[in-house]
Amino acid sequence: MIEKRQFYIGGAWVDPVATRDLAVIDPATENAVAVISIGSAADVDLAVEAAKNAFVSWSEVSVDDRAGLLKRIIDIYERRSDDMDEAIRLEMGAPADFARTQQTPSGVGHLQATLEALKAHEFERPSPRGGSLLRHEPIGVCGLITPWNWPINQITAKVAPALAAGCTMVLKPSEIAPLSGLLFAEILHEAGCPAGVFNLVNGDGPGVGAAMSAHPDIDMMSFTGSTRAGVAVSQSAAPTVKRVALELGGKSANLLFADADLETAVRFSLESCFSNTGQSCDAPTRLLVENSVYEQVVALAEKIAPDTKVGNPQDAGDHIGPVISELQFERIQGHIERGVADGAQVVAGGPGKPEGFETGYFVKPTVFADVTNQMSIARNEIFGPVLVMIPFETEDEAVSMANDTPYGLAAYIQTGDPERAKRVSRKLRAGSVYINGASPDWDVPFGGYKQSGNGREYGEFGLEDFLELKAITG
């Protein structure tokens, strides 16, 4: 049993104000692997006070010194990458190879992209007509709340630009998957992050999250999670008129046209939806298929879907693991059962656990056909390995159907016509559009339209989220 009951406040590991333990469950075994403390508003007050005091000096530190800290963090992070792999495997059931090749490297990706953005950023420049100086300054004390599905990815996507901007911060990682965040605090401490610049308090949303959002001495909230929770953060933050940056849910459409290489497109569609056991906010979970090839695509999906294997996270190999928790497992089962009840055709998978996985929160990779865009499984973010397939007749109908959702985080296009790809991508109401299996680098902005959030993260765009603009005239 790993004991991690302390918080990182003011450059030291400190006991919580009041004792309240929470077990961290390995979703592959359903056993407790660690224990943490759940914090309170009193712990948040201590962390914010430390951050507020540290802001006075850290906000004046030179770009070179901030860049030096990021370089040291990168070096230590790379040295401790095996520890990060294991933390992510334990806390969220990520398969060992997936943690090593995808989850853990995302942290270095964000740190390096932020370092490059910091070095290139122009913090002072003259106004367009001259006569004034435009100056970027750190926004202040930032509250950072991160999710469990890509834990270190979202932590570094927020902490790195906040540090680079000259902000100080309080981080609340997910209480379900806190081990990677606690390890990252150790890395920052070893790198010589000044006391109070980075603080970590574990806790839940109604307790620590709400206290952070409403705190009068926190100048900005950066939140990644569900749309429901993002609304709560915004409401709590409103009375203090602080900046709120949100990266929320998605139900991303994947438009497959008849002129695409169908087998390649179907394989990409399934692999992308099922990756990370379907627990990605930008996963292409709605596969919209041109009607002339719909039956062919359904047959290909039925053939290819079984290639996605479910396996123990400890085992090497290319397979998916469990979903994060019993609660999430039950929610996903409810969505699958609702799809069956609504008349969708189960092409692969279905309700229940995969054979041989009675213990652990394992879900069958599931594909539905004959879905309409108004069915529950097409409207709601399932956040598991569940793909729905919907036919369309024309390009305009495909675009209309793709945009007929409260979300707008990502969209995907599969086509053999470059002009169609350009034309359709401009019409899709989403923050990111991926064409024929393309994936972006860490310096490409990430964020959503509509109820998928506001603001943009990654690289220079993430850095600017943490900066205020001052005009000095005369």
KACOR-V409551 format. One record per residue. N is the residue number from 1. SS is DSSP state (H for helix, E for strand, L for the rest). Layout:
<<N	SS> <N	SS>>
//
This chain:
<<1	L> <2	E> <3	E> <4	E> <5	L> <6	L> <7	E> <8	E> <9	E> <10	L> <11	L> <12	E> <13	E> <14	E> <15	L> <16	L> <17	L> <18	L> <19	L> <20	L> <21	E> <22	E> <23	E> <24	E> <25	E> <26	E> <27	L> <28	L> <29	L> <30	L> <31	E> <32	E> <33	E> <34	E> <35	E> <36	E> <37	E> <38	L> <39	L> <40	L> <41	H> <42	H> <43	H> <44	H> <45	H> <46	H> <47	H> <48	H> <49	H> <50	H> <51	H> <52	H> <53	H> <54	H> <55	H> <56	H> <57	H> <58	H> <59	L> <60	L> <61	L> <62	L> <63	H> <64	H> <65	H> <66	H> <67	H> <68	H> <69	H> <70	H> <71	H> <72	H> <73	H> <74	H> <75	H> <76	H> <77	H> <78	H> <79	H> <80	L> <81	H> <82	H> <83	H> <84	H> <85	H> <86	H> <87	H> <88	H> <89	H> <90	H> <91	H> <92	H> <93	L> <94	L> <95	L> <96	H> <97	H> <98	H> <99	H> <100	H> <101	H> <102	H> <103	H> <104	H> <105	H> <106	H> <107	H> <108	H> <109	H> <110	H> <111	H> <112	H> <113	H> <114	H> <115	H> <116	H> <117	H> <118	H> <119	H> <120	H> <121	L> <122	L> <123	L> <124	E> <125	E> <126	E> <127	L> <128	L> <129	L> <130	L> <131	L> <132	E> <133	E> <134	E> <135	E> <136	E> <137	E> <138	E> <139	L> <140	L> <141	E> <142	E> <143	E> <144	E> <145	E> <146	L> <147	L> <148	L> <149	L> <150	L> <151	H> <152	H> <153	H> <154	H> <155	H> <156	H> <157	H> <158	H> <159	H> <160	H> <161	H> <162	H> <163	H> <164	H> <165	H> <166	L> <167	L> <168	E> <169	E> <170	E> <171	E> <172	E> <173	L> <174	L> <175	L> <176	L> <177	L> <178	L> <179	H> <180	H> <181	H> <182	H> <183	H> <184	H> <185	H> <186	H> <187	H> <188	H> <189	H> <190	H> <191	L> <192	L> <193	L> <194	L> <195	L> <196	L> <197	L> <198	E> <199	E> <200	E> <201	L> <202	L> <203	L> <204	L> <205	H> <206	H> <207	H> <208	H> <209	H> <210	H> <211	H> <212	H> <213	H> <214	H> <215	L> <216	L> <217	L> <218	L> <219	L> <220	E> <221	E> <222	E> <223	E> <224	E> <225	L> <226	L> <227	H> <228	H> <229	H> <230	H> <231	H> <232	H> <233	H> <234	H> <235	H> <236	H> <237	H> <238	H> <239	L> <240	L> <241	L> <242	L> <243	E> <244	E> <245	E> <246	E> <247	E> <248	L> <249	L> <250	L> <251	L> <252	L> <253	E> <254	E> <255	E> <256	E> <257	L> <258	L> <259	L> <260	L> <261	L> <262	H> <263	H> <264	H> <265	H> <266	H> <267	H> <268	H> <269	H> <270	H> <271	H> <272	H> <273	H> <274	H> <275	H> <276	H> <277	H> <278	H> <279	L> <280	L> <281	L> <282	L> <283	L> <284	L> <285	L> <286	E> <287	E> <288	E> <289	E> <290	E> <291	H> <292	H> <293	H> <294	H> <295	H> <296	H> <297	H> <298	H> <299	H> <300	H> <301	H> <302	H> <303	H> <304	H> <305	H> <306	H> <307	H> <308	L> <309	L> <310	E> <311	L> <312	L> <313	L> <314	L> <315	L> <316	L> <317	L> <318	L> <319	L> <320	E> <321	L> <322	L> <323	L> <324	L> <325	L> <326	H> <327	H> <328	H> <329	H> <330	H> <331	H> <332	H> <333	H> <334	H> <335	H> <336	H> <337	H> <338	H> <339	H> <340	H> <341	H> <342	L> <343	L> <344	L> <345	E> <346	E> <347	E> <348	E> <349	L> <350	L> <351	L> <352	L> <353	L> <354	L> <355	L> <356	L> <357	L> <358	L> <359	L> <360	L> <361	L> <362	L> <363	L> <364	L> <365	L> <366	E> <367	E> <368	E> <369	E> <370	L> <371	L> <372	L> <373	L> <374	L> <375	L> <376	H> <377	H> <378	H> <379	H> <380	L> <381	L> <382	L> <383	L> <384	L> <385	L> <386	E> <387	E> <388	E> <389	E> <390	E> <391	E> <392	E> <393	L> <394	L> <395	H> <396	H> <397	H> <398	H> <399	H> <400	H> <401	H> <402	H> <403	H> <404	L> <405	L> <406	L> <407	L> <408	L> <409	L> <410	E> <411	E> <412	E> <413	E> <414	E> <415	L> <416	L> <417	L> <418	H> <419	H> <420	H> <421	H> <422	H> <423	H> <424	H> <425	H> <426	H> <427	H> <428	L> <429	L> <430	L> <431	L> <432	E> <433	E> <434	E> <435	E> <436	L> <437	L> <438	L> <439	L> <440	L> <441	L> <442	L> <443	L> <444	L> <445	L> <446	E> <447	L> <448	L> <449	L> <450	H> <451	H> <452	H> <453	E> <454	E> <455	L> <456	L> <457	E> <458	L> <459	H> <460	H> <461	H> <462	H> <463	H> <464	H> <465	H> <466	L> <467	E> <468	E> <469	E> <470	E> <471	E> <472	E> <473	E> <474	L>>
//
